[in-house]
């Protein structure tokens, strides 16, 4: 691996440089520029156990930006004595002192200077109510054996997720099976009741984990009256059999509710989990089956839960749209319901407008395209206001792009593009900075670099220029541009010298020139000798149970001696720094000793050297002899 020493920094990978070259250089803050928001809050929830709630907005720009806020699209006054504003940013805190519900709403931060206005995404501040079941008197329920019934839960609204449980007063879960089912809304359904369902403590519990809150509904009493149509002399089994025969009936769907008819529509977002539920009353207890009309259920992503009453499809895609049918059967008949599943999607970017630096008289284009279902609406803003209110002359505006020609300094602005549909809004901003300045070199003058003979050297000359600039390098003592295949100047100004020699050492000048002027810095390059290794003895043949001794002779440039590190490996696997705990293998820097060798010690041993600028390795093949024949002892040196 080729390495480079630069001042106080060690840069160890050529990949690092290649990545760096592909990145656009930011405008130095010393150059006047529009504001850019660099930090903002997302959705903020006012949990009751927090001391305060911080809504963040930070921006950079020149001149330094000033901040303002809107709440629910109306001006929000930062001088409100109930909030604490941070210095030098738009961030503010709301102490949790009992009045936080006043601050619930959707906020937007604006950072402005004389050149433009940057706008944040909407920041929703949610102040959840403490969920409570209403205090109510619940009349006892009385039904006959075999009838169906629904115990309503009607959980209070609260911060999702919501988990619902049915338990008795002893906090034991109410058992659910083919006959008893809790719906997604939390109601408890009985396809047909039995005497054992009688109890006076059916309790619905609603848990809100993000609020660390569980609330309980008042207990409900359910009495199931046994049918007494048999003679008193009949056995209990006979009585139950006659009761069942009296109440037997074909399935009737309770979920979806009868008022929804035989068909309903369900909207699900792409990537989410689809849950369809069907529950039928009847006796015998109906069984539920699912199928997709005109197709198959997606294998690997679909499961049937709750004894078949719930169809679950994970990671929904557009291919999952269509009609699904649930069928509830018993021997007396069937009932069906069709779900028309519609797959939709919030907006997502396919092309976002990109910030750019332009010189006077140049042209540009901003693209803004998004996909989603329904198709998103695209709206443009300039400096936070609808573009229709403040158009620039010469701008050609369409929903998907804005083009401009012959830009002037007063065209500097922040363009915002919003893509919206019923499922959300996304925002992308693009800074248009019209700048005409002499090149500014951001690399420190008289920077020191070093590499080793035969490796590549990288001398930096990072710059900002508008209009575009030309970069040239020269050796100070030669005072002429460098030429030849060994030299390459990257787009960011860095000079790469390939296959360096000792003659490449010296001072170099980087010149950057555009229509507004030119500037230069000097870089100093040292060339060091490459690190060399030799492992001895070469290819030794060692009798079993004897001692193996290997030495790693190294030669290192005096400048790199302090950073030299040696390590040993066998067949590509590194040894511990000091050898093994039992002392059989000892590593002492350049020396490797193995006592009482075995056949397992046979292999390729490598010594590796690393310095701050280079690395190298040498190896030897060790053969372990199973015979003590002196004719086999051939130690090569």
C-alpha positions in Angstrom: 0.0 0.0 0.0 1.3 3.4 -0.9 1.4 6.0 1.9 2.0 9.7 2.2 3.1 11.8 5.1 1.8 15.4 5.1 2.7 17.7 7.9 1.1 16.3 11.1 -1.2 13.9 9.1 -0.6 10.4 7.8 -2.8 9.5 4.8 -2.7 5.8 4.3 -4.8 5.0 1.3 -4.9 5.9 -2.4 -8.6 5.1 -2.2 -9.0 8.1 0.2 -7.6 10.4 -2.4 -9.8 9.1 -5.2 -12.9 9.5 -3.1 -11.8 13.0 -2.2 -11.3 13.9 -5.8 -14.9 13.0 -6.7 -16.3 15.4 -4.1 -17.3 19.0 -4.8 -15.4 21.6 -2.9 -17.6 23.8 -0.7 -17.5 27.5 -1.0 -15.1 28.8 1.7 -17.0 30.8 4.3 -14.7 33.7 3.6 -16.7 34.1 0.3 -20.1 35.7 0.5 -22.8 33.0 0.0 -26.4 32.2 0.6 -27.4 30.5 3.9 -27.4 26.7 4.1 -29.2 24.8 6.8 -26.7 22.3 8.3 -28.8 20.9 11.2 -32.5 20.7 12.0 -34.8 18.7 14.2 -37.2 16.0 12.9 -40.4 15.1 14.6 -40.2 16.1 18.2 -42.5 14.5 20.9 -43.0 16.1 24.3 -42.7 13.1 26.5 -44.0 14.0 30.0 -40.8 12.7 31.7 -38.4 15.0 29.8 -37.1 18.2 31.4 -37.2 20.2 28.2 -37.8 19.9 24.4 -35.2 21.2 22.0 -36.1 22.3 18.4 -32.9 22.7 16.4 -32.0 24.8 13.4 -28.4 25.8 12.5 -27.1 27.3 9.3 -23.9 28.6 7.7 -23.6 31.5 5.3 -21.8 34.8 4.7 -23.0 37.2 6.0 -23.9 35.2 9.1 -27.6 34.2 8.8 -30.4 35.5 11.0 -33.2 33.2 12.0 -37.0 33.3 12.1 -39.7 30.6 12.6 -43.2 29.9 11.6 -45.7 27.8 13.5 -48.6 26.3 11.5 -47.6 28.7 8.6 -47.8 31.8 10.9 -45.0 33.9 12.3 -43.7 32.4 15.6 -42.2 34.9 18.0 -38.8 33.8 19.4 -39.1 36.5 22.1 -41.7 34.4 23.9 -40.6 34.4 27.6 -41.6 30.8 28.0 -38.9 29.6 25.6 -35.1 29.7 25.8 -33.2 30.7 22.6 -29.7 29.5 21.9 -27.0 32.1 21.0 -25.8 32.2 17.3 -28.4 29.7 16.0 -32.1 29.3 15.5 -32.3 26.5 18.1 -34.7 27.0 21.0 -35.8 25.1 24.1 -39.3 24.7 25.5 -39.1 23.9 29.3 -41.5 21.2 30.5 -43.3 23.5 32.9 -46.9 22.8 32.3 -47.7 25.0 29.3 -46.2 22.9 26.5 -49.6 22.1 24.9 -49.6 25.7 23.7 -46.6 24.9 21.5 -48.0 21.9 19.7 -47.8 22.4 15.9 -45.7 22.3 12.8 -42.7 24.5 12.7 -40.4 25.7 10.0 -37.1 27.5 10.3 -35.8 30.3 8.0 -32.2 31.3 7.9 -31.6 34.5 5.9 -28.9 37.0 4.9 -28.8 39.7 2.2 -28.2 37.0 -0.5 -31.0 34.6 0.2 -33.2 32.6 2.5 -32.8 28.9 3.4 -35.8 27.0 4.6 -36.0 23.9 6.8 -38.3 21.0 6.4 -41.4 21.0 8.6 -40.7 20.0 12.2 -43.8 18.7 13.9 -43.9 19.2 17.7 -46.3 16.7 19.2 -47.7 17.1 22.7 -49.5 13.8 23.5 -52.4 13.7 25.9 -52.3 11.3 28.7 -54.6 8.6 27.4 -57.5 7.6 29.7 -60.5 5.4 29.4 -63.7 7.4 30.2 -65.3 6.8 33.5 -68.5 4.9 32.6 -70.9 2.4 34.0 -70.9 -0.7 31.8 -74.1 -2.7 31.9 -73.7 -6.4 32.3 -74.2 -8.5 29.2 -76.4 -11.6 29.1 -76.6 -14.0 26.2 -77.7 -17.6 25.6 -75.2 -20.4 25.0 -74.3 -20.6 21.3 -75.0 -16.9 20.5 -72.3 -14.5 19.2 -71.2 -11.4 21.0 -68.7 -8.6 20.8 -67.1 -7.0 23.8 -66.0 -3.4 22.8 -62.7 -1.9 23.9 -62.7 1.5 22.3 -59.2 2.4 23.5 -58.4 6.1 24.0 -56.3 7.9 21.5 -52.6 8.2 22.2 -49.1 8.3 20.8 -48.6 5.1 18.7 -47.8 2.3 18.8 -50.8 1.0 20.7 -50.9 -2.5 22.2 -54.2 -3.9 23.4 -54.6 -6.9 25.8 -57.7 -8.6 27.2 -57.1 -9.9 30.7 -59.1 -10.7 33.9 -58.7 -8.8 37.2 -55.9 -11.2 38.1 -54.0 -10.0 35.0 -54.3 -13.4 33.3 -54.8 -13.2 29.5 -58.2 -14.2 28.1 -57.5 -17.2 25.9 -58.0 -16.7 22.2 -58.6 -19.5 19.7 -60.7 -20.3 16.6 -63.8 -19.2 18.5 -62.5 -16.1 20.3 -60.6 -13.4 18.5 -59.4 -9.8 19.3 -59.7 -7.5 16.3 -57.0 -5.0 15.2 -59.1 -2.3 16.9 -59.1 -4.2 20.1 -62.7 -5.5 20.4 -63.1 -9.1 21.6 -65.3 -11.3 19.3 -67.0 -14.6 20.2 -68.2 -16.7 17.2 -70.4 -18.6 19.7 -70.3 -18.4 23.4 -70.1 -21.3 25.9 -70.9 -21.5 29.6 -67.2 -21.3 30.5 -67.2 -17.8 28.9 -69.2 -16.4 31.8 -67.2 -14.1 34.0 -67.5 -10.7 35.6 -64.0 -9.3 35.0 -63.3 -9.0 31.3 -60.8 -6.1 31.2 -59.4 -4.3 28.2 -55.9 -2.9 28.7 -54.3 -0.3 26.4 -50.5 0.1 26.5 -48.6 3.1 25.1 -45.0 2.1 25.4 -43.5 5.4 24.3 -45.5 7.1 27.0 -44.7 4.4 29.5 -48.4 4.2 30.2 -51.0 1.4 30.5 -54.6 2.2 31.1 -57.5 -0.2 31.9 -61.1 -0.1 31.0 -63.8 -0.8 33.7 -64.4 -4.6 34.0 -67.2 -6.1 31.9 -69.6 -8.8 33.1 -70.7 -11.5 30.7 -73.3 -14.1 31.7 -73.9 -17.1 29.3 -77.2 -18.8 30.1 -77.3 -22.5 29.3 -80.2 -23.7 27.2 -82.7 -25.9 29.2 -84.6 -27.5 26.4 -83.7 -31.1 27.5 -85.4 -33.1 30.2 -84.0 -32.9 33.7 -83.2 -36.6 33.5 -80.9 -36.0 30.5 -77.2 -36.1 31.0 -75.2 -32.8 30.7 -73.7 -34.1 27.4 -77.1 -34.6 25.9 -78.2 -31.1 27.1 -75.1 -29.6 25.4 -75.7 -31.5 22.2 -79.4 -30.4 22.0 -78.4 -26.8 22.7 -75.9 -26.9 19.9 -78.4 -28.3 17.4 -80.8 -25.5 18.3 -78.3 -22.8 17.7 -76.5 -24.2 14.7 -76.3 -21.7 11.8 -74.2 -20.8 8.8 -71.4 -18.2 9.0 -72.2 -14.5 9.1 -69.3 -12.1 8.9 -68.8 -9.7 11.8 -65.4 -8.4 10.5 -65.4 -6.5 8.3 -68.6 -5.0 9.8 -71.8 -6.0 8.0 -72.4 -2.3 7.1 -69.3 -2.4 4.8 -71.1 -4.8 2.5 -69.5 -7.6 0.6 -66.6 -5.5 -0.6 -64.3 -2.9 0.9 -61.1 -1.0 -0.1 -57.9 -0.9 1.8 -55.0 1.5 1.2 -51.5 0.3 2.2 -48.2 2.1 1.7 -45.4 0.4 -0.2 -43.0 -1.3 2.1 -45.4 -1.6 5.0 -47.2 -4.6 6.4 -50.7 -5.4 5.1 -53.1 -6.9 7.6 -56.5 -8.1 6.5 -58.9 -9.6 9.0 -62.1 -11.7 8.7 -64.2 -13.0 11.6 -67.5 -14.8 11.3 -70.0 -15.9 13.9 -71.8 -19.2 13.5 -72.1 -22.7 14.9 -70.1 -24.8 14.4 -67.3 -22.3 14.6 -66.5 -21.2 11.0 -63.1 -21.7 9.5 -61.5 -18.8 7.4 -59.6 -19.3 4.1 -57.8 -16.6 2.0 -57.0 -16.3 -1.7 -56.0 -13.6 -4.1 -58.4 -13.3 -7.0 -56.7 -13.9 -10.3 -53.3 -14.7 -8.7 -51.4 -16.3 -5.9 -50.6 -15.0 -2.5 -46.9 -13.8 -2.4 -44.8 -16.8 -1.2 -42.4 -16.0 1.6 -44.1 -12.8 2.6 -47.6 -13.9 3.6 -48.6 -15.6 6.8 -52.0 -16.5 8.2 -52.3 -15.6 11.9 -54.9 -15.9 14.7 -56.2 -19.3 13.4 -56.4 -18.0 9.9 -58.5 -14.9 10.7 -55.7 -12.5 9.8 -53.8 -12.4 6.5 -50.4 -10.7 6.9 -48.3 -9.6 3.9 -44.9 -8.0 4.8 -42.9 -5.5 2.8 -45.8 -4.7 0.4 -45.0 -3.9 -3.2 -47.1 -2.7 -6.1 -47.4 -6.3 -7.3 -49.5 -7.0 -4.1 -52.4 -4.7 -5.2 -55.6 -6.3 -6.3 -58.6 -8.2 -4.9 -58.3 -10.6 -1.9 -61.2 -12.8 -0.7 -61.8 -14.3 2.7 -64.2 -17.1 2.9 -65.7 -18.3 6.2 -67.1 -21.9 6.1 -68.9 -24.4 8.2 -71.0 -27.4 7.1 -74.1 -25.2 6.9 -72.8 -22.7 4.4 -70.2 -19.9 3.8 -69.8 -16.1 3.8 -67.3 -14.1 1.8 -65.8 -10.6 1.7 -63.6 -9.1 -1.0 -60.8 -6.6 -0.1 -59.7 -4.3 -2.9 -56.1 -3.5 -1.9 -54.6 -0.3 -3.2 -50.8 0.2 -2.9 -49.7 3.8 -2.5 -46.4 5.5 -1.7 -45.2 8.8 -0.2 -43.1 11.0 -2.5 -39.4 10.0 -3.1 -36.8 11.8 -5.1 -35.7 10.6 -8.5 -33.9 13.8 -9.3 -33.0 16.5 -6.8 -31.9 20.0 -7.6 -28.2 20.5 -7.1 -26.5 23.5 -5.7 -24.1 25.3 -7.9 -21.6 28.1 -8.2 -21.9 30.2 -11.3 -20.0 33.1 -12.7 -21.6 36.1 -14.3 -23.1 35.4 -17.7 -23.2 31.6 -17.3 -26.3 29.3 -17.6 -27.7 26.5 -15.6 -30.6 24.2 -15.0 -32.3 22.8 -11.8 -34.1 19.4 -12.1 -36.7 18.3 -9.6 -38.5 15.0 -10.1 -40.3 12.7 -7.7 -42.3 9.5 -7.8 -45.1 8.3 -5.6 -48.7 7.2 -5.6 -50.7 9.3 -6.1 -48.3 11.2 -8.3 -46.7 14.0 -6.3 -47.3 17.6 -7.0 -44.1 19.6 -7.6 -43.9 23.2 -6.3 -41.0 25.6 -6.5 -40.0 28.3 -4.0 -37.3 31.0 -4.1 -35.9 32.2 -0.8 -38.8 30.4 1.0 -41.6 32.1 -1.0 -43.6 30.6 -3.9 -41.7 31.3 -7.0 -44.7 33.0 -8.6 -44.3 35.8 -6.1 -40.6 36.5 -6.8 -39.6 35.2 -10.3 -36.2 36.1 -11.7 -36.2 37.5 -15.2 -34.9 34.9 -17.7 -36.0 31.9 -15.6 -37.9 29.3 -17.6 -40.1 27.4 -15.1 -41.8 24.1 -15.4 -42.9 21.6 -12.7 -39.8 19.4 -13.3 -37.1 22.0 -14.0 -36.0 25.6 -13.9 -33.5 26.9 -16.5 -31.7 30.2 -16.5 -29.3 32.0 -18.8 -26.9 34.9 -18.5 -27.0 35.0 -14.7 -26.1 38.1 -12.8 -24.9 38.6 -9.2 -28.5 39.5 -8.1 -29.6 36.0 -9.3 -28.0 34.6 -6.2 -30.7 32.8 -4.2 -31.9 29.6 -2.5 -34.3 27.5 -4.6 -36.6 25.0 -2.9 -38.5 22.2 -4.5 -41.3 20.5 -2.6 -42.9 17.2 -3.8 -46.3 16.4 -2.1 -49.1 13.9 -2.1 -51.6 12.8 0.5 -48.9 10.7 2.3 -46.3 13.4 2.9 -44.1 16.2 1.6 -40.4 16.1 0.9 -38.1 19.2 0.5 -34.9 19.7 -1.5 -32.9 22.9 -1.6 -30.4 24.2 -4.1 -28.1 27.2 -3.6 -27.4 29.3 -6.6 -24.4 31.4 -5.8 -23.2 33.8 -8.5 -19.6 34.5 -7.6 -16.7 36.2 -9.4 -13.4 36.1 -7.4 -9.7 35.5 -7.8 -8.8 31.9 -6.9 -8.6 31.1 -3.2 -6.1 28.3 -2.4 -7.2 26.5 0.8 -4.1 24.3 1.2 -1.6 25.7 3.6 1.5 27.3 2.1 4.9 25.5 2.6 3.2 22.2 3.4 5.6 19.3 3.8 5.1 16.0 2.1 7.1 12.7 1.9 7.1 9.4 0.1 9.5 6.6 -0.7 11.4 5.8 -3.9 9.2 4.1 -6.4 5.9 5.1 -4.8 3.5 7.9 -5.8 3.5 11.3 -4.2 0.5 13.5 -3.7 0.9 17.3 -3.3 -2.3 19.1 -2.4 -3.5 22.4 -3.9 -7.2 22.6 -2.9 -8.8 25.7 -4.2 -12.0 27.6 -4.8 -12.5 29.6 -8.0 -15.3 31.2 -9.9 -15.0 31.7 -12.9 -13.4 28.3 -13.5 -9.6 28.2 -13.1 -6.6 26.5 -14.6 -4.1 24.7 -12.3 -0.4 24.3 -13.1 2.5 22.9 -11.1 6.2 23.6 -11.5 9.4 22.9 -9.6 10.5 26.1 -8.0 14.1 26.0 -9.3 13.0 25.2 -12.8 10.2 27.8 -13.1 8.4 25.9 -15.9 5.2 23.7 -15.9 5.8 20.1 -15.2 5.5 17.9 -18.2 5.6 14.1 -18.8 3.5 11.0 -18.2 4.6 10.7 -14.6 2.7 13.8 -13.6 -1.0 14.1 -13.3 -3.0 17.1 -12.0 -6.4 16.1 -10.5 -9.5 18.3 -10.7 -9.1 19.5 -7.2 -5.6 20.7 -7.9 -3.6 17.8 -6.3 -0.4 16.9 -8.1 0.3 13.2 -8.4 3.9 12.1 -9.2 4.1 8.5 -10.1 7.2 6.2 -9.6 9.1 8.8 -7.7 12.9 9.0 -7.7 15.4 10.8 -5.5 15.5 13.6 -8.1 11.9 14.4 -7.4 12.7 15.8 -4.0 12.4 19.6 -3.7 10.0 22.5 -3.6 7.0 22.8 -6.0 4.7 25.7 -6.8 1.0 25.4 -7.5 -0.5 28.2 -9.6 -4.3 28.7 -9.9 -5.5 31.2 -12.5 -8.8 32.5 -13.7 -10.2 35.6 -15.4 -10.1 37.4 -12.1 -6.4 36.8 -11.3 -4.0 34.1 -10.1 -2.5 32.9 -6.8 0.1 30.3 -5.7 1.3 28.2 -2.8 4.5 26.2 -2.3 4.8 22.5 -1.4 8.0 20.7 -0.2 8.6 17.0 -1.1 11.1 14.7 0.6 12.0 11.3 -1.0 12.9 8.5 1.4 14.5 5.1 0.8 12.2 2.1 0.7 12.2 -0.3 3.6 13.9 -3.7 2.8 13.6 -7.1 4.5 15.3 -10.5 4.3 14.2 -13.5 6.4 16.9 -16.0 7.2 17.6 -18.9 7.0 15.9 -19.5 3.7 13.8 -22.5 3.4 15.1 -24.4 6.5 14.5 -28.1 7.1 14.1 -28.7 10.8 13.8 -32.1 12.6 10.8 -32.7 14.7 11.2 -31.7 18.4 14.1 -29.4 17.5 14.1 -25.6 17.8 13.4 -23.3 14.8 15.0 -19.8 14.8 14.1 -17.2 12.2 15.6 -13.7 11.9 14.1 -10.7 10.0 16.9 -8.5 8.8 15.6 -5.0 8.0 17.0 -1.9 6.5 14.9 1.3 7.0 15.4 5.0 6.2 16.5 6.8 9.3 13.6 9.2 8.9 11.1 6.3 9.1 12.9 4.2 11.8 10.6 5.6 14.6 7.5 4.3 12.8 8.9 0.9 11.8 6.8 -2.0 13.1 7.6 -5.7 12.5 5.1 -8.6 12.7 5.2 -12.3 11.9 2.6 -14.6 10.3 2.3 -18.2 9.3 0.4 -19.2 6.2 -1.3 -15.8 6.2 -2.4 -15.9 9.9 -0.7 -13.4 12.1 1.0 -14.4 15.4 0.3 -12.6 18.6 2.7 -9.8 19.3 4.8 -11.7 21.9 4.1 -15.3 20.7 2.1 -17.9 22.6 1.2 -17.9 26.3 3.0 -21.3 26.9 6.3 -19.8 25.7 6.8 -22.4 22.9 6.7 -19.6 20.3 8.6 -16.5 21.2 8.6 -13.3 19.2 11.2 -10.7 20.0 11.0 -8.0 17.3 13.0 -9.3 14.4 13.4 -12.8 15.9 11.0 -15.7 15.9 11.8 -18.8 17.9 9.7 -22.0 18.0 10.8 -24.7 20.5 9.9 -28.4 20.2 8.6 -28.1 16.6 5.9 -30.4 15.4 4.6 -31.3 11.9 1.9 -28.6 12.4 4.6 -25.9 12.5 5.5 -26.6 8.8 4.5 -23.8 6.4 5.3 -20.4 5.0 6.5 -17.9 7.5 6.4 -14.2 6.7 7.9 -11.1 8.2 6.0 -7.9 7.6 7.3 -4.3 8.0 5.1 -1.3 8.2 6.2 2.4 8.3 4.4 5.6 8.0 5.1 5.6 4.3 5.5 2.1 3.0 5.1 -1.6 3.8 7.0 -4.7 2.6 7.3 -8.4 3.4 9.6 -11.4 2.9 9.0 -15.1 3.5 10.6 -18.4 4.0 9.3 -22.0 3.6 9.8 -24.1 6.7 9.9 -28.0 6.4 9.6 -30.2 9.5 11.3 -33.6 9.2 9.8 -36.6 10.8 13.1 -38.5 10.7 16.3 -37.8 12.8 18.6 -38.9 9.9 21.5 -36.6 9.8 21.3 -36.8 6.0 18.0 -34.9 6.2 19.4 -32.0 8.2 20.0 -29.5 5.5 19.8 -26.1 7.0 20.2 -23.6 4.2 21.4 -20.1 5.0 
